[in-house]
Amino acid sequence: MSSSTTSPPPPPPQLVDECRGVLFVYSDGSIKRLSKPSFNVPVHDDGSVLWKDVLFDSVHDLHLRLYKPALATAKLPIFYYIHGGGFCIGSRTWPNCQNYCLRLASELQAVVIAPDYRLAPENRLPLAIEDGMRAVEWLQAEAVSEEGDDWLKEVADFTKVFISGDSAGGNIAHHLALQLGAGSPLLAPVQIRGYVLLAPFFGGIVRSTSEAEGSKQAFLNLDLIDRFWRLSITIGETTDHPLVNPFGPHSLSMEKADLDPILVVAGGSDLLKDRAEDYANRLKNWGKKIEYVEFEGQQHGFFTIDPNSQPANQLMQLIKSFVAQNSS
């Protein structure tokens, strides 16, 4: 007689990382990603702003969402809003992003462009930054094409473009500012007039004071910050990588960089606050046209978490003033 034994089945993969109830990374390398956020927020669309989706990168199936005031009669500035999410989560379709873009288009009386980009860990940096550049190059192609989107051309002033980014989007906006330079000559006839960095997502090996002493219950706490970087930067790299730390040991100096005006915004209770303030102060000391505004007591993403709060309203007026000042 002979006996045979069967090997026990392998253990099921274990959850290794989780982000905001949307992204799940397992021990076998598999990834589960939900298309919708874990929070339920209604979209406040009263019809005063029109919007539609456009494919801007067919190779990677990337879309952007265009917004414009329904009653626009004059040429309007263009305002990019690049969403946040630690390079790992988020989308132009999420209700918090859509609500903020609807309000930006209405309050600024601007054409708003909200592009998606490839997310980590499936697509690690610098791919998100490359996608941000493609989204801007798409606008240049629209500006010069005789077959461009009439919906856009009817109201858009391609010589008055502003690029804003929220958190990870602020990091992307920073890198676009460096690559494009003042006046964005490579994008002609498109002209960038300024950048708005909303709580930009920067990092570094040495903890800042706000990171080290920030609340563990913060909306963006240190554990989540570290998780986002671990999942988004190239495996084997550290948070002193130039894409993460603008002033790291391997980063090129920005002292001689020719930059358009930049507005940097941070919440006083945001763990990223010190890095945003240091960024603005260093550039200002080098003679760049930089404005830094801190909203006392506010958390990371306060303007999208509660877009109708007094601080969010104040920020909207600040952005509106920045666009007006740099449009002439």
Buried (B, 14 or more C-beta within 10 A) or exposed (E): EEEEEEEEEEEEEEEEBEBBEBBBBBEEEEEEEEEEBEEEBEEEEEEEBBBEEBEBBEEBEBBBBBBBBEEBEEBBBBBBBBBBBBBBBBBBBBBBBBBBBBBBBBBBBBBBBBBBBBBBBEBBBBBBBBBBBBBBBBBBEBBEEEEBBEBBEEBBBBBBBBBBBBBBBBBBBBBBBEEBBBEBEEBEEBBBBBBBBBBBBBBBEEBBEBBEEBEEEBBBBBEBBEBBBBBBBEEEBBBBBBBBBBBBEEBEEBEEBEBBBBBBBBBBBBBBBBBBBBBBEBBBEBEBBBBBBBBEEBBBBBBBBEBEBEBBBEBBEBBBEBBEEBBE
